[in-house]
Amino acid sequence: MKHFIAAVCMMGLFLQGITKSTLRHSEFQLEGDYLLGGLFDIHFISSPPSQKRPEAIDCSREIFLLPNYRRFQLMRFTVEEINNSTTLLPNVTLGYELFDHCSDTRSFTDILKLISVDGSIQPWREPSKNRSKVIALIGPFTSTHTLTVAPFFMVDHIPVVSYGSTASVFSEKCKYPSFLRTVHPNQDTVGVIAMILQHFSWRWVAFLHSNNDFGVDGLEIFIKRIKNTDICLAYSKALAEDTDYSLVFKQMEKQNLNVIIVFAPKIYAEAVIKTAIEQNVTNKVWIADDGWSLNKKLPNMKGIRNIGTVLGVAQPVLTIPGFDDFIYSTVGRAIKADAEQQTCNQVCNCRNLTAGQIIAADPSFSFPIYSAVHAVARALHNILQCETDRCDSAIPVQPSMVVEELRKSNFTLLNQSVLFDENGDPNFGHFSIVFWNHSGNAQEVGFYHFNQSPNFYINNTQIQWHTDEEVPIAICSPECPTGYARKTIGIHKCCFRCEICPPQTYVNITEDPYNCISCKETEWSEEGSTSCNLRLVEYVPFTDSRAILVMAGNFILLGLILAVALLFAVNYHTPVVRSAGGPMCFLILGCLTLCSISVFFYFGKPTNASCVLRYVPFLLCYSVCLACFVVRSFQIVCIFKIAAKFPKLQSWWIKYHGQWLLITGTFSTQAMLILISFSSHPPRPYNETSWYQDQIVLSCDLNLAVASCSFIILPLLCCLCFIFSYMGKDLPKNYNEAKAITFCLLLLILTWIVFATEYLLYRGKYIHTLNALAVLSSLYSFLLWYFIPKCHIMIFQANKNTQKYFQGLIQNYTKTISQ
């Protein structure tokens, strides 16, 4: 029973201490008209202590963090500066209630005190009654602490202005409607780190991060940020109190990693660097985040030069006017007062600390704290409608009003514009890019501005590399030679082998270095190309000299056909004309004329019509010509050889006009085949690109499989004609058209054999000229070797063009046979 009473008494004294204590002389407290809360992790818990009973944690017994204590003093200074100002909040005094917030799970007494009224916390029905005097909270510093603290303040819409919480989740206004920050989120910090990697072409990197909300968020953002870049995350590791750093370095050494990003608070970063020195890890590039890039201890450690080169993204170091004087004048007195008054988590326990040590500590996050307090003060200044020398204190101030005014912030502080975006993130400032020089200082060698152009710059010449002035290399595979594409090996795109791009493809290393891209049909490229060239479009125009010669030959052919036709018409009833075929001669000459039309359509740019007219007249009319010569050959043989043996066949042939039936049948069959084949697959303009990579030869695409039936008639007729002509090789001289026809057929066959051979070897634009020449040669063969000799007899040997002469030849042939 005695123990129970004692416990009750102790609890009562504890609650009285956290709810009613007003220590005017403590550096953690200051009375004022409006109260600001402040949370600073002056001490750090290295490992969660074992706990057997409920009790509040005593932060003063944990590891002391001097840079955080400096930030704590900076808030005190800023409030005093504002209270001493005659322009900002005149006749209004700001107070504060500051706490050493060292744990995210056990430092709740300070939070409860800030939001309680007379020791009570209730859901108030009317927002203007029974509210805490706290109008805003400055802090906490870490993202993990903020995640546990912020929800308590979001309920009452009390503004939380953090100077160090950078996790991305706080940009979500649906979850944290009254949260703002004066430090840039992880997305911005990681973005600058990625820019540094790209600037120096470092692609094979490690990412060490703290195993908390800050570090995990940084890793996730980094993975997203490098997704569409050449950077590969070869290794990542979450750091905790029990991490085996020696094993971490061994694993990274196996990966041949030369660039290591350490995205972690000061405690973890110091442990990593110390272990690297102890393990003799050398010749690495270390990239620090803004939490430890301005560390004052590590750059001066023995052996720090051996680990390599340290670069970092840092908060800009701005001199806060009057801060040094404030430290010298107040720190000694405040430390003494705190030593006398032991209030929960409002004790520094830093008696041996000097003002010089505080001033020389890591200055990171100084301006975020300074601007956070000023932002709240200016918001209050606007709410109270302050004028030159007074403010309207009668206006009731609600925390939600402060939130609204904070969102509208737009003022200049130390030549820096301070304003927030729609997510409560800072829309101002810049990052410094620093290098740890040999003097032990963080030397600024570049910058990244958020609202200026150019926004990113690094002066490479100011960096003293550990590789003798040469930028260190961080790659898995060396760059491919020009014209080679990367073929990934394993899961990382940075590890690859190189393969040369074949002809008709190219590789664009800026857009897609991993694939050979096919050129367009109108383009070409050689093996190992980085771009495509336009193909030269080739066809034979009508103005081409060779085309002109062929067309001139065609016109001469037409002139000769006309002359022959006139001569045959004048001598129509003579034996020579009748022995040549009589009226059939004019059909042959007419078909030769129509065939010559095809020649003109082998020139010029191919069209659908020209492609059809290139083949149809020749196929159709030349079939009729060959049919006529088949008939002539057959008739000659029939008269002199078959008539005596097969008289009935001759009588049937004469009675039913067999010659015209054969010609008509040939014409009809060929016309039907052409109609069927060309209707289903008509010749179309076609770009020939397979033979010459740098040319497009405009041609006509003829489907030989479909059109083969119409083409096969021509060789069949040639074979028949050749057979009958060969049978009549020993006939009388003036009746021996068979020999002339045989010679014409031999020329015809030879012409197309030559063309076919050339077609197999050559597909340039002049193949069409050769094709036209073959057609023209086919027409000339019949005209010159069948008709012209008969014209010569009619003109120069008229004595042989008589009935008597022909009858004498026939009688002599008959006597020869009978003998």
Secondary structure, DSSP 8 states (H G I E B T S, - for coil): -HHHHHHHHHHHHHHHHHHH---TTSTTEE--SEEEEEEE--EE-SS----SS-----GGGSEE-HHHHHHHHHHHHHHHHHHT-SSSSTT--EEEEEEE---TTT--HHHHHHH-BTTB----SSTTSS--SEEEEE--SSHHHHHHHHHHHHHTT--EEESS---GGGG-TTT-TTEEESS--HHHHHHHHHHHHHHTT--EEEEEEESSHHHHHHHHHHHHHTTTSS-EEEEEEEE-TT--HHHHHHHHHHTT--EEEEES-HHHHHHHHHHHHHTT--SEEEEE-TTTTT-SSGGGSTTGGGGEEEEEEE------TTHHHHHHHHHHHHHHHHHH---TT-----TT--HHHHHHS--TTHHHHHHHHHHHHHHHHHHTT--SS---TTS---HHHHHHHHHT-EEEETTEEEEB-TTS-B---EEEEEEE-TTS-EEEEEEEESSSSS-EEE-GGG---TTTTS-----SS----TTEEEEE-SS-TTSEEEEE--TTEEEETTTEEEEEEE--TTEE--TT-SS-EE-EEE---TTSHHHHHHHHHHHHHHHHHHHHHHHHHHTTTSHHHHHHTTHHHHHHHHHHHHHTHHHHTTSSS--HHHHHHHHHHHHHHHHHHHHHHHHHHHHHHIIIIIHHH-HHHHHHHHHTTHHHHHHHHHHHHHHHHHHHHHHHS--EEEEE-SS-TTEEEEEEE--HHHHHHHHHHHHHHHHHHHHHHHHTTTS-GGG-HHHHHHHHHHHHHHHHHHHHHHHHH--STTHHHHHHHHHHHHHHHHIIIIIHHHHHHHHH-GGGSSHHHHHHHHHHHHHHHH-
